[in-house]
Amino acid sequence: MSKQVIKGLEPKLLWEHFYEISQVPRPSKKEGKIRAYIKEFTKKYNLKFIEDKVGNIVISVPASKGHEKSPKVVLQGHIDMVCEKNKGTKHDFENDPIELLREGGWITANGTTLGADNGIGVAAAMAIALDGKAVHGPLELLMTIDEETGMTGVGALKKNFISGKYLLNLDSEEDGVFYVGCSGGQDTVCSFKADFVKPKRGTQPVELLVTGLKGGHSGLDIHQGRANAIKLLAQLLNRIEVPFQIANISGGSLRNAIPREAEAVIMIKPVDLNKVKTAVRKFTADSLLEYKTSDNGLTVKVKKLNEKFGNVFSKELTSILVNTLLALPHGVMAMSADIPGLVETSTNLATLKMEKSKIVIGTSQRSSIESAKDNITNMVVAIAKLAGAKAEIGDGYPGWKPNMDSELLKLSRAVYKSLFKKEAKIKAIHAGLETGLLGSKYPGLDMISFGPTIMGAHSPDEKVNIKDVEKFYKVLKGILKKLA
């Protein structure tokens, strides 16, 4: 892929590093190649680094001349990325580079997630390390693994791995905003033992595919009212009036993404195919009316299959599964009474898959209030128990309580106003940031989070605004200069 896509973009150093990062495969839990790239970077530019047992890396960057005694600042980002692609897109996230595209004032990718979350933040930190015009005290570039599938990297950090007084988390996605708080979260998984029977004689397999939805981040986009493909599939199955048996079912792919697609293979009598198609057309029309404003790209496809299926769900399992999917909550549960427009508590019906002898439903809960997170988790567990399923609650991660008296926040606001002649917005985010765990591991660490505008994170629609990347880098340099 040609570097022409970033030609002329500023800041040049940042975009060059982002391009290089995009050429290195970096799925969550499989960060070996990007870690090797980062270590090669330190070797090339004679920078010292340390690496812990799980693969987190800290690069030490000397202070600008004359600022050696300034307080140490940590620049932090994660090196993994969400790996999502459109159906029909051929891409191997473990081996293929991301193909960057420039569309108007945005950089996006060709049918896959872009990885601006958090490749832009990592690229910015690497650019600062080499930018001769950047003024700063001693820096630690903290690059963590596996943020996207459980924050296991930052969760494994040891006490003395970093020593900075201030921390700039470069993993936010809205221009002109400093984030000072985030929600905590956890996963809850429900699993059924598969009860299989033989398909009825004379039936044929038909695939039902719910597709065309926007999806998005299960925290940042949960308030948008977008459709959930798994929910829609359950509603469709509930409306089919002819006898059917489920041979296969799946939906979603990531715990922190709103499901964009879901599919089921059902066994029906050939004579009932037109009735199923009629039900699908009616369901699609009704759903498009329901999601006319928030998610109007819905398509439901019906396709006869030639494949043979030796086992199908029992009638009882089919009923229990469909009703459980209908009953499980999804979306915003409560809005904050203290911060206007902030989602306080939500839950995401995230994934549905078959694993050998089990059917597994993955959900994730978020809240800035620990007890509220527990309450919505208990609701999911209760539904699973009533359905006869096994429920397992993950360890979760803590939230980050806002500190409006933060010295770093006051300084950063002053820098932003000086640069752009207007006030930055101060927000908390309904998503898990690594700052929650960092704050619990390093008490007293003064932190903020910021970044450029990124739209559609965690989906193939992901794109980053070119002008806002330039603004983001100016703010980063301004804050570091002020701290120095």
Helices and strands as residue ranges (DSSP letters): G 3-6, H 12-22, H 32-44, E 48-51, E 57-61, E 73-78, E 100-103, E 106-109, H 116-130, E 139-144, H 152-155, E 166-169, E 177-182, E 184-193, E 196-197, E 204-211, G 222-224, H 229-239, E 245-251, E 262-268, G 270-272, H 273-290, E 299-304, E 312-313, H 315-327, E 331-335, E 343-355, E 358-367, H 370-386, E 390-393, H 407-420, E 425-429, H 434-441, E 446-449, E 454-455, E 463-465, H 466-483
